[in-house]
Amino acid sequence: MGTFCQAFVFAAIFGVAFSFENTQTVHTAEGKIEGSLSDNGIYYEYLGIRYGVPVKFRAPLPPPKFSGVYKADNRNILCPQFPTHDPLAAPSDNEDCLVLNVYVPSFLNTTFPVMVFLHGGDFGVGSSSSTFYGPEYLLSHGVIVVTVNYRLNVYGFLNLGIKEAPGNAGLKDIRAALRWIKKNIANFNGDPDNVTVFGQGSGGLAAIYLTLTDSTKGLFNKIISESGTPFTPHSFDPNPLSTASNLAKSLGVKTKKVKKLLELYTDSPINKVEEAIGKQMNAKSYFLPSVEDVFDDEEPFLTDTPYNILSAGTEHKSFNPVPIIIGINTVEGLTSTLDYYTITSQMDRIKNEDYTALDQRCLIIPDGEKEEFRNTIKETYFTNITSDEALVGGIINLNTDFSFVGPMSLFSELYTNGTDQPIFEYIFSYIGNRNLGRLLTNSSLPATANRDELFYVFELERMPLPMDENDARIVTFMTMMWTNFAKFG
């Protein structure tokens, strides 16, 4: 058994030997919260703590004060999202979902660095629940872990350009959660001045968005982004009104009038809206971060495009740079290739030299350059293709480069030029028993797919993954890297 597993056995024995209390009560600004000792005795968990009150399509209100003691044991709170086969999501119609979970090591009595995790899911699905993201691997290194729910899809990102729906409610939720953490985490033995925000996919992207607004200054100190940058597909919506009107058609309403759209999304049952979003996943109906108009009674989050902010660097008033770790897996494009289109359809079109089948919706190619672009694509990815296997490989490599490698390189270049804060890059290439992306795509490629790194950082209770000695070493290595960055930068 690897050293990682031995550490957990020791921690469990340590906990039993010193007879930790089964519950602990913490005072917060809102009231007393009771947490419970985990089954393995390694940490105390405070689940389902309300950090805000949702206001439909707008920034949340502060949480109310309460009397008595709140028993923080609800791990099953999810924000509204559509049904999906994704093992890291579940359908929900609960709008009162702005909660976070705090996990505190039980085996030390000291002040801990804080790591705040933002889940992925393309801003459409996902949850902070320990059912999906068990924190014990990180906690073994002496940090506090906080996981955060935030509103998703239309409820988190509807932007109609009016004060009733100004956009980016989901990002404003995260900002509110960080403000709650800043105010309260010291009562959990956390250091409010040493907070690292990390996330995967759209969660990593959301973490980076925190550096593109001056409204979050002082709320965090470092960022880790796993497979997320502001230039990937589905990272930013330049036309949020079109997005709203496109989905409205699936709900039986054809209009671009903002008041009618607001009425539609306000009055329609959540399950009907979520069903429509689920059906539109391959069309242009994603609700994403977007530039906001500014209103007197709504604190904005994003007032300029990511490219403009990063290009200007510290000269832009919104830029809020901190040290960053950012990285990708070797064939990130594998998951997007199989998710958005059938691979057979893609192959047939490429054989006919029709490159519009590929998931390149983030690109706008001028009419006069389309032929040159297609020739470049063909020469780079589809020359001397002699088998279907080679053709699939070309599609995957193209999607990886356009959707992940290129966007990460652009972000790193702009970030480096715009600030003296350090940025560290990684590529995760380990193949083991816990590579979720490979398992979900049934991949036999000698490469790592999207989300393959995630469960060398977390435990997945909902779909337990095996761990041999080599996997345990990678778990130790990954979590030590992440927590050392959180501790020391």
Secondary structure, DSSP 8 states (H G I E B T S, - for coil): --HHHHHHHHHHHHHHHTT--SEEEEE-SS-EEEEEE-TTSSEEEEEEEE--EEETTEEEE-----SSEEE-B------SB---S-TT---B--S---EEEEEEESS--S-EEEEEEE--STTTS----TTT-B-HHHHTTS-EEEEE----HHHHH-EEEETTEES-HHHHHHHHHHHHHHHHGGGGTEEEEEEEEEEETHHHHHHHHGGG-GGGTTS-SEEEEES--TTSTTS--S-HHHHHHHHHHHTT-----HHHHHHHHHHS-HHHHHHHHHHTTTSS----------BTTB--S--S-HHHHHHHGGGSTT-----EEEEEETTTHHHHHHHHS-HHHHHHHHHTT-GGGSS-TT----GGGHHHHHHHHHHHHSTT--SHHHHHHHHHHHHHIIIIIHHHHHHHHHHHHH-SS-EEEEEE---STT-HHHHHHT--SSS--TTTTGGGTSB-SSS-----HHHHHHHHHHHHHHHHHHHH-
